[in-house]
Amino acid sequence: MKRKNVLLFSDFEIDDFIAVIFAFFSEEINIVGIVADYGNVSREDAIRNAAYLQEVTGLNSAIS
């Protein structure tokens, strides 16, 4: 089965963070990158959370 390429765009609050971890281990999803933006959390928290995700998973990230 071919994996779907997905670019994740989120504020990376806890629910989004868990979704990324789930997607990271999924055999159906290929995460091509993550983009952090603020929404329910501050910009600083979103950037910090995305940086941590990048550190843990090795994924590429962009800051919006």
ZADREN-871591 format. One line per 3 residues: number of its first residue (from 0); for each residue x, y, z of N, C-alpha, C, CB. Coordinates in nm, 4 decimals, decimal comma. Atoms other than C-alpha are relative to their C-alpha. Glycine has a CB too. Layout:
BEGIN
NUM) X Y Z X Y Z X Y Z X Y Z | ... $
***
This chain:
BEGIN
0) 0,0838 -0,1183 0,0000 0,0000 0,0000 0,0000 0,0888 0,1253 0,0000 -0,0956 -0,0005 0,1223 | -0,0750 -0,1243 0,0086 0,1301 0,3441 -0,0950 -0,0396 0,0922 0,1151 -0,0241 0,0691 -0,1361 | 0,0251 -0,0924 -0,1105 0,1645 0,5887 0,1949 -0,0405 0,1363 -0,0545 0,1249 0,0130 0,0905 $
3) 0,0435 -0,1341 0,0394 -0,0125 0,9250 0,1688 0,0945 0,1027 0,0609 -0,1470 0,0269 0,0447 | -0,0826 -0,1097 -0,0483 0,2093 1,2310 0,1941 -0,0889 0,1032 0,0678 0,0806 0,0642 -0,1157 | 0,0805 -0,0936 -0,0784 0,0806 1,4702 0,4601 0,0903 0,1089 0,0566 -0,0757 -0,0735 0,1141 $
6) -0,0636 -0,1142 -0,0644 0,1931 1,8182 0,5637 -0,0925 0,0411 0,1134 0,0261 0,1194 -0,1015 | 0,0829 -0,0324 -0,1164 0,0669 1,8898 0,9168 0,0162 0,1472 0,0354 0,0372 -0,0894 0,1212 | 0,0037 -0,1429 -0,0324 -0,0331 2,2478 0,9981 -0,0857 0,0149 0,1246 -0,0566 0,0865 -0,1201 $
9) 0,0743 -0,0023 -0,1259 -0,1337 2,3124 1,3584 0,0661 0,0929 0,1004 -0,0113 -0,1409 0,0583 | -0,0590 -0,0723 -0,1116 -0,0783 2,4988 1,6836 0,0693 -0,0963 0,0971 -0,1075 0,0814 0,0732 | -0,0656 0,1065 -0,0745 0,0407 2,1676 1,8332 -0,0226 0,0068 0,1499 0,1454 0,0031 -0,0274 $
12) 0,0424 0,0191 -0,1381 -0,1504 2,1765 2,1551 -0,0051 -0,1507 0,0227 -0,1400 0,0693 0,0295 | -0,0125 0,1420 -0,0348 -0,1790 1,8367 2,3272 -0,0743 -0,0923 -0,0971 -0,0519 -0,0229 0,1404 | 0,0746 0,0874 0,0914 -0,4479 1,6943 2,0945 0,0707 -0,0140 -0,1342 -0,1415 0,0539 -0,0214 $
15) -0,0745 0,0034 0,1268 -0,2494 1,7870 1,7829 0,1317 -0,0752 0,0159 0,0269 0,1428 -0,0507 | -0,1261 0,0666 -0,0298 0,0702 1,6625 1,9425 -0,0196 -0,1517 -0,0044 0,0541 0,0443 0,1384 | 0,0310 0,1436 -0,0005 -0,0868 1,3196 2,0018 -0,0295 -0,0484 -0,1420 -0,1207 -0,0296 0,0931 $
18) 0,0313 0,0373 0,1386 -0,2191 1,3142 1,6430 0,1275 -0,0151 -0,0826 -0,0925 0,1050 -0,0646 | -0,1265 0,0096 0,0738 0,1316 1,3758 1,5071 0,0741 -0,1277 0,0381 0,0889 0,1236 0,0274 | -0,0667 0,1223 -0,0439 0,2760 1,0954 1,7164 -0,0692 -0,1220 -0,0611 0,0005 -0,0096 0,1546 $
21) 0,0758 0,1091 0,0616 -0,0024 0,8635 1,5931 0,0344 -0,0109 -0,1483 -0,1521 0,0217 0,0185 | -0,0305 0,0001 0,1437 0,0607 0,9660 1,2310 0,1431 -0,0440 -0,0262 -0,0232 0,1390 -0,0599 | -0,1416 0,0341 0,0158 0,4363 0,9276 1,2755 0,0196 -0,1515 -0,0028 0,0832 0,0621 0,1138 $
24) -0,0133 0,1451 -0,0078 0,3928 0,5598 1,3630 -0,0952 -0,0751 -0,0933 -0,0233 -0,0447 0,1412 | 0,0939 0,0628 0,0922 0,1207 0,4943 1,1047 0,0726 -0,0487 -0,1255 -0,1126 0,0983 -0,0377 | -0,0570 0,0531 0,1233 0,2102 0,2766 0,8083 -0,0713 0,0559 -0,1230 -0,0072 -0,1525 -0,0002 $
27) 0,0780 -0,0555 0,1101 -0,0449 0,4667 0,5948 0,0333 0,1462 -0,0290 -0,1467 -0,0130 0,0303 | -0,0265 -0,1435 0,0108 0,0917 0,8203 0,6434 0,1496 0,0251 -0,0064 -0,0620 0,0764 0,1185 | -0,1370 -0,0485 0,0097 0,4183 0,9800 0,5345 -0,0029 0,1494 0,0301 0,0623 -0,0293 -0,1417 $
30) -0,0003 -0,1415 -0,0376 0,4624 1,3091 0,7174 0,1166 0,0671 -0,0717 0,0109 0,0186 0,1561 | -0,1044 -0,0691 0,0752 0,6513 1,5418 0,4844 0,0499 0,1229 0,0742 -0,0515 0,0398 -0,1375 | -0,0431 -0,1134 -0,0801 0,6719 1,8210 0,7404 -0,1088 0,0459 0,0925 0,0434 0,1137 -0,0879 $
33) 0,0963 -0,0608 -0,0913 0,5054 2,0161 1,0151 0,0171 0,1513 -0,0041 0,0179 -0,0541 0,1450 | 0,0006 -0,1462 0,0000 0,4119 2,3833 1,0190 -0,0681 0,0450 0,1276 -0,0722 0,0583 -0,1268 | 0,0547 -0,0480 -0,1273 0,3581 2,5550 1,3539 -0,0594 0,1384 -0,0181 0,1088 0,0022 0,1096 $
36) 0,0672 -0,1292 -0,0044 0,1113 2,8387 1,3900 -0,0752 0,0059 0,1315 -0,0964 0,0206 -0,1229 | 0,0682 -0,0075 -0,1281 -0,0667 2,9678 1,6946 -0,1505 0,0060 -0,0184 0,0480 0,1205 0,0785 | 0,1457 0,0049 0,0011 -0,4334 2,9240 1,7751 -0,0481 -0,0037 0,1437 -0,0528 -0,1232 -0,0802 $
39) 0,0419 0,0156 -0,1389 -0,5427 2,7840 2,1099 0,1154 0,0156 0,0977 -0,0647 -0,1347 0,0194 | -0,1181 -0,0229 -0,0831 -0,1882 2,8231 2,2403 0,0740 0,1202 -0,0553 0,0926 -0,1259 0,0042 | -0,0759 -0,1166 0,0455 0,0497 3,1154 2,2192 0,0968 -0,0397 -0,1105 0,0764 0,0645 0,1171 $
42) -0,0965 0,0241 0,1072 0,2894 3,1505 1,9283 0,1254 -0,0657 0,0560 0,0359 0,1316 -0,0718 | -0,1204 0,0541 -0,0622 0,5816 3,0777 2,1609 -0,0177 -0,1469 0,0369 0,0363 0,0811 0,1241 | 0,0270 0,1397 -0,0361 0,4203 2,7565 2,2893 -0,0090 -0,0876 -0,1244 -0,1302 -0,0106 0,0813 $
45) 0,0109 0,0770 0,1246 0,3361 2,6430 1,9358 0,1374 -0,0271 -0,0587 -0,0871 0,0743 -0,1024 | -0,1356 0,0168 0,0521 0,6955 2,6987 1,8250 0,0782 -0,0984 0,0860 0,0730 0,1355 -0,0060 | -0,0698 0,0909 -0,0905 0,8325 2,5221 2,1323 -0,0476 -0,1440 -0,0208 -0,0215 0,0428 0,1463 $
48) 0,0553 0,1339 0,0191 0,5984 2,2256 2,0815 0,0431 -0,0602 -0,1334 -0,1523 0,0043 0,0082 | -0,0438 0,0487 0,1310 0,6852 2,1973 1,7105 0,1484 -0,0350 0,0025 -0,0279 0,1053 -0,1089 | -0,1438 0,0290 -0,0104 1,0565 2,2142 1,7914 0,0225 -0,1312 0,0746 0,0742 0,1156 0,0715 $
51) -0,0119 0,1260 -0,0739 1,0125 1,9326 2,0434 -0,0411 -0,1182 -0,0885 -0,0870 0,0040 0,1282 | 0,0410 0,1055 0,0928 0,8222 1,7252 1,7862 0,1111 -0,0294 -0,1001 -0,1290 0,0398 -0,0737 | -0,1090 0,0180 0,0957 1,1052 1,7823 1,5400 0,1150 -0,0756 0,0659 0,0488 0,1366 -0,0542 $
54) -0,1084 0,0671 -0,0717 1,3606 1,6742 1,7998 -0,0315 -0,1483 0,0228 0,0257 0,0696 0,1343 | 0,0396 0,1375 -0,0322 1,1672 1,3588 1,8946 -0,0135 -0,0867 -0,1253 -0,1317 0,0002 0,0769 | 0,0306 0,0789 0,1185 1,0693 1,2509 1,5425 0,0991 0,0164 -0,1141 -0,1349 0,0350 -0,0483 $
57) -0,0901 -0,0271 0,1114 1,3343 1,4028 1,3181 -0,0697 0,0610 -0,1202 0,0683 -0,1261 -0,0414 | 0,0764 -0,0604 0,1099 1,0609 1,5633 1,1044 0,0481 0,1414 -0,0262 -0,1508 0,0003 0,0317 | -0,0285 -0,1392 0,0338 1,1154 1,8918 0,9216 -0,1135 0,0857 0,0515 0,0188 0,0189 -0,1533 $
60) 0,1047 -0,0907 -0,0454 0,9271 2,1906 1,0574 0,0245 0,1390 -0,0551 -0,0068 0,0035 0,1531 | -0,0082 -0,1406 0,0400 0,8529 2,5478 0,9541 -0,0776 0,0813 0,1017 -0,0557 0,0227 -0,1452 | 0,0664 -0,0869 -0,0965 0,7540 2,8339 1,1775 -0,0764 0,1055 -0,0776 0,1022 0,0652 0,0989 $
63) 0,0851 -0,0959 0,0694 0,4636 3,0507 1,0640 -0,0229 0,1207 0,0890 -0,1346 -0,0642 -0,0405 $
***
